[in-house]
Amino acid sequence: MTTSKRGALITGASAGLGEAFARLLAAEGHDLMLVARRADRLQALADELSGKHGIRVLVCPLDLGQPQAAAMIEAQASAHQFTVDILINNAGLAEPVSFLNYPVEDVRAMLEVMVTGLTELCHRFGRGMVTRGWGRIINVSSLAAFAPNSPGMLYTGIKSYVLNMSQALDLQMKPAGVHVTALCPGFTWTEFHDTQGTRDWANRLPRILWQDADTVVKAGWQAVCAGESICVPGVVNKAVSSFTKHLPERLRYLVSMRARMVN
């Protein structure tokens, strides 16, 4: 764990894992820069955490689907002399319909949030971490990164990219004192399924598959501090990832084909 006060940038901070990360890092005494679209939720969280823990909290209401979002975040941090030592790339979404039925503008925004923007934030703030000789980056991937593809969905491929990119960055940056971890949670109790319109489906899944946000966040933070490049929280999730990632490619494809026929 960290032993001194640092500055943490958290995207998707207004709810779910992002909010849980904000609470955990605030309790450790770190200053925060919170990014999300919902200004009212961000400000309420900022007021609560700054008052409770005596920390500095900057609020940055921003749509990360904008092409210039990462540059705007960096400009805000610079303008407020906020040094980002900890980066939590948590913001994300999943397409509610298959690829060809999803508006191209929404496809572009999805890639901006979870691929281009995430990667650019790692680049913009990672260089400073390397120069200073200390940094922690958590990129939120998913258990889906290890799974066969879902027909017509981008989510699995995107999360696989986040997993692989995070490992590549960790290999480059760790000698300089910067740890990068891909956090790969399974089903987690957050607002994600409400915003995606899949709550009824999610509620039918066995409870043993689920974890709460605080448990996932604590596991991810412990992992990045320990220098682990991948964190799959939970015994069930570890077993699932170990099984699915070792399936032969042909079998993985057949599983995906079967899913298409069922749907």
N, C-alpha and C positions, 0 to 999 in steps of 0.2 A: 504493500500500500504506500501511497505518497505520504510524506512527512512534512511537507511545506505547502503553503498556499499557492495554488496555480489558477490559471484562467481556463475555463472550459466552454467550448462552443458546442451547442446541442441543437440539431435540426429536428423538426417534428416534435417540438418540446411542449406543445399545448395539451397533450394527452398521452396515454399508453406508456410505452417504453421510454419515450422521450421525457415525459413528466417524471417517471420513476428515476431515470438517470439524474435529472435535475435535483430531485430530493436527496438522492444518495450523495452526490458530489457537494451539494450545499451543506449537508450534515458533516462532511469532512472539512468544511471551511473554505472551499474553493469558490472563487468568483465565477459568475455565469454570464454567458451571452446566449439568449434563447431565441430561436428562429422558428416561426410557423406562420400560417396565414391568419389565424384567429387572434387578433390583437387583444381583445378583451380577456380571453383565457390566459394569454401570455402575461398581461399586466397583473392580473389577479395572482398568478403564481409567483411572479417577480416580487410583488408587494409582500406576499406571505413569507417567502424564503429570505428576503433581505431583512425583514423585521425579526424573524425567528433566529437567524444565524449570524446576523451582523455582517453579511457579505455584500459585495457589489453585484448587482444584476442588471444587465442591459437587455432591453427588449427590441427585437428586430422583426416586426411583422412583414412578412415577405412571402410571395408565391414562388417556391423553388422551381416551378415549371417554366419560369422565364429564363431565356438563354443567358442573360447577364446576371443571374442571381448570385453566383459565387463571387463575381467581381464586386457586386454591391455589398455583400457581407464583409469581404476583406476591407472595402473602403470604410464601412461603419466601424469595424474593429480598429482600424488605423486612426480614424477621426476621434475615437474615444480612448486612444492609447491603451487598448485592451490586447494583451498578449495571449495568444491561443497556445496553450501547452497541451491541452486535452481536446480532442475532436471526436464527437460522437455523431456519426452520420446515420441518423435513424429515420429520417423522413422517407415515406414510401406509400405506395398504393398498388392495387392489383386491378387489372381490367375485369369488369363485371361480365363482359361478353367476349366471344372469341375474336381473334385478330381482325379478320375481314369485316366483322360487324362493328368494330370499334372505330369511332371517328379518327381520322388521321391526325387531327389537332391534339386529341387526347393521347394517341400513341406517342407523339412528339413530346408532350408534357411528361409522360411517364418515363421516357428515356432521359429527359433533362433532370428529373428529380433523382432517379435511382442509378443512372449510369454516368452521364456527362457531368452533372452538378456534383455528385459524390466524388468522382475522380478529380475534378478540378479543385474542390476544397482540400482534398488530400495533398495536391500539388502546391497550392497557394500557401497552406499553413505548414505542410510537412517540411518545406525548406527551412523555415525559421526554427522548427524543432531540432532539425539536424545541426544547424549552426549553433544553437544554444546547448546541444548535447543532451537533451531530455525531451521526451514527448510520449503521449499515449493516444492512439487512434483506434476507435472501435467502429467498424463498418457493419451495420446490421444486415446480415444475409438471411438465410432461412434454412430450415431442414429440407425445404424443397430443392435446394441446391444439389442434394445428393440423389434426388428422386428421378424416375423416368419423366419425360416431358408430358405435359398435358396438351392434348390436341388443340392447336390454335391459340395457345396462351403464351405470352412473353415472359411471365413471371419467373418460371423455372430457369430459363436461360439468363435472365437478368441477375437472379440471385446466384447462379453459378459463376457469372462474371465477377460479382462482388467478392465471392469466396476466393477465386483464383487471383484476382487483382490484389486483394489484401495480403495473400501469402507472398506474392512477388514483391510488394512494398516492404513487408516485414524482413524479407531476405536482404534487401538493399539498405534499410534504415536501422536495423537492430544494432549493427556495429557502432553506430553513432549514438546509441542510447535511446532510440525511438522504437517503441513496440507497436505493432499493428496486429489487431485481432479481428477476424471475421466471426461475429456472433451469429449463431445459426439456431434460433429457437424453433420449436414446433408450435403447436397450438397454444396460444397465450390469451388470457382473459384481458382484452383491451377493447377500445371502441372500433378497432379495425373492421370487424365483421359487421358492425352496425353501418358504418360508412359505405361498405361494399355491398350491403343488402344480402348478406349471407348468414345472418344471425340464426334464423330458424334451422338452417342446415347444420350450423356449428353446434347448436344445442342438442342435436341428436347424436353427437359423437360421445363415446365413452369418456367419463370424467378422468380416467387414468391417463388420457392423452394430454390433459391440460395442465398448464402451469400459470401461476400468477406473475404479473409484471415485475414485482419486487424480487422474486426468486431469480428470474431470468437476468435482470440487470445486475444483481449481486454476483452471479456466476460470471457474467461478461467482464465486470470490473476486476474481479479477482484474477481472471484469465489474462487480461492485458497487463496487469501489474506483474504477473508471474512470467510474462514473455511468451505466452502460448498463442500461436498464430491462428488457431481454430478453437472455438468454444461451442460445443453442443450441450446445452444444459439439460439435465434430467436423464435418468437411467433408461427410460423407454426411448427417448429420442436418440440416445447414443446407440442403442441396439438397432433401431430403425436405420440410422445413417450408416452403420457398419455393414448391415445387410444389403441395403440398396446400392451403395457405391461399389460393391464388389460383384454386382450382377453383370454378366456378359452383355456387351452392347446390343447384340441381336435380341437377347431376352428383354432388355430394357425397351427396345423398340416395339416388340410384340406386346408388352404390357401397355404401352401407350396406345397401340392399335386397338387393343381390347377395350381400353377406356373410351375410345372414340365410338366404338360400336355400341357400348352401353349407353353413352350419352345420346 
